[in-house]
Amino acid sequence: MIKLILQKSDALGILTSTLCIIHCLATPLIFIAHTHAINETNPIWWSNLDYIFLIISLLAVLRSIKNTSKNYMKLGLGLNWVTLFLLIINEKIRLVSLPEITIYVTAFSLAALHIYNMKYCQCKTNKCCIHNG
């Protein structure tokens, strides 16, 4: 896991964001099936996956921020992760009622930023994009 974070942080970020989206989309379906089957609430382990995704994505974002050649990518990745964090915490404590789509858009945006960063903002030589502006 450490090697993946160090060498492929953007790929890990894309994977984590995608799994987060799948988790968010599947939660209502699993919740409905689970409550109809045994009349209980959402399993605790399933609800806590949000925190695992947040931790893994934070590690990926921090490493990508360290390795990116563009300052706007540092800002974009960081702000996007903080927004996702706040949205998920808000969902847990229900401070403000927000549409569910806000989490999906933020998670998709984080994945897109990792894809862009991986494709256009990595430095391998002295002739990388950091020296071109």
C-alpha positions as CSV (number, residue, x, y, z in Angstrom):
1,M,0.0,0.0,0.0
2,I,2.8,2.4,0.9
3,K,4.6,1.7,-2.5
4,L,1.3,2.3,-4.3
5,I,0.9,5.7,-2.5
6,L,4.4,6.7,-3.2
7,Q,4.6,5.6,-6.9
8,K,1.0,5.8,-8.1
9,S,-0.8,8.3,-6.0
10,D,-3.0,9.5,-8.8
11,A,-4.0,6.0,-9.8
12,L,-4.8,5.3,-6.1
13,G,-6.8,8.6,-6.0
14,I,-8.8,7.6,-9.1
15,L,-9.5,4.2,-7.7
16,T,-10.5,5.5,-4.3
17,S,-12.8,8.2,-5.8
18,T,-14.4,5.7,-8.0
19,L,-15.0,3.2,-5.1
20,C,-16.4,6.1,-3.1
21,I,-18.9,6.9,-5.9
22,I,-19.9,3.2,-6.1
23,H,-20.3,3.1,-2.4
24,C,-22.5,6.2,-2.4
25,L,-24.6,4.9,-5.2
26,A,-25.0,1.4,-3.6
27,T,-25.8,2.6,-0.1
28,P,-29.5,3.3,-0.7
29,L,-29.9,0.0,-2.5
30,I,-28.2,-2.0,0.3
31,F,-30.0,0.0,3.0
32,I,-33.4,-0.8,1.4
33,A,-32.5,-4.5,0.9
34,H,-31.1,-4.8,4.4
35,T,-34.0,-3.1,6.2
36,H,-36.6,-5.2,4.4
37,A,-34.7,-8.4,5.1
38,I,-34.1,-8.0,8.8
39,N,-35.7,-4.7,9.9
40,E,-32.5,-3.1,11.0
41,T,-30.6,0.1,10.1
42,N,-27.6,0.4,7.8
43,P,-24.7,-1.8,9.0
44,I,-22.0,0.2,10.9
45,W,-19.1,-1.3,8.9
46,W,-20.8,-0.1,5.7
47,S,-21.3,3.5,7.0
48,N,-17.7,3.6,8.2
49,L,-16.3,2.9,4.7
50,D,-16.7,6.7,4.1
51,Y,-13.9,7.3,6.6
52,I,-11.6,4.7,5.0
53,F,-12.1,6.3,1.6
54,L,-11.4,9.7,3.1
55,I,-8.1,8.5,4.7
56,I,-6.9,6.7,1.6
57,S,-7.8,9.6,-0.7
58,L,-6.1,12.1,1.7
59,L,-2.9,10.1,1.4
60,A,-3.2,10.0,-2.4
61,V,-4.0,13.7,-2.6
62,L,-1.1,14.7,-0.3
63,R,1.4,12.6,-2.4
64,S,0.0,13.9,-5.7
65,I,0.2,17.5,-4.3
66,K,3.9,16.8,-3.5
67,N,4.6,15.4,-6.9
68,T,2.6,17.7,-9.2
69,S,4.3,20.3,-11.4
70,K,1.4,22.7,-11.4
71,N,0.4,24.9,-8.5
72,Y,-3.2,25.0,-9.7
73,M,-3.3,21.2,-9.4
74,K,-2.1,21.5,-5.8
75,L,-4.9,23.9,-5.0
76,G,-7.5,22.0,-7.0
77,L,-6.7,18.6,-5.4
78,G,-6.5,20.1,-1.9
79,L,-9.7,22.1,-2.1
80,N,-11.6,19.3,-3.7
81,W,-10.5,16.8,-1.0
82,V,-11.5,19.3,1.8
83,T,-14.9,19.8,0.1
84,L,-15.5,16.1,-0.1
85,F,-14.4,15.7,3.6
86,L,-16.8,18.5,4.7
87,L,-19.7,17.1,2.6
88,I,-19.2,13.6,4.1
89,I,-19.0,14.9,7.6
90,N,-22.0,17.1,7.0
91,E,-23.9,14.0,5.7
92,K,-23.0,12.1,8.9
93,I,-24.1,14.9,11.4
94,R,-26.8,16.4,9.2
95,L,-25.9,20.0,9.8
96,V,-27.1,21.3,6.5
97,S,-29.5,19.6,4.1
98,L,-27.7,19.2,0.7
99,P,-28.6,17.2,-2.4
100,E,-26.8,13.9,-2.6
101,I,-25.5,15.0,-6.0
102,T,-23.0,17.3,-4.4
103,I,-21.0,14.4,-3.0
104,Y,-21.1,12.6,-6.4
105,V,-19.9,15.7,-8.3
106,T,-17.1,16.3,-5.8
107,A,-15.9,12.7,-6.0
108,F,-16.1,12.7,-9.8
109,S,-14.1,16.0,-9.8
110,L,-11.4,14.5,-7.5
111,A,-11.0,11.5,-9.8
112,A,-10.9,13.8,-12.9
113,L,-8.2,16.0,-11.2
114,H,-6.1,12.9,-10.5
115,I,-6.5,11.8,-14.1
116,Y,-5.5,15.2,-15.4
117,N,-2.6,15.4,-13.0
118,M,-1.4,11.9,-13.9
119,K,-1.5,12.7,-17.6
120,Y,-0.3,16.3,-17.8
121,C,1.5,17.3,-14.7
122,Q,4.1,14.8,-13.8
123,C,7.8,15.5,-14.0
124,K,10.2,12.8,-15.2
125,T,13.1,14.9,-16.5
126,N,14.5,18.5,-16.3
127,K,12.3,19.4,-19.3
128,C,9.0,18.8,-17.5
129,C,6.1,21.2,-17.4
130,I,7.2,22.8,-14.1
131,H,9.8,24.8,-16.1
132,N,7.4,25.8,-18.8
133,G,5.0,27.7,-16.5
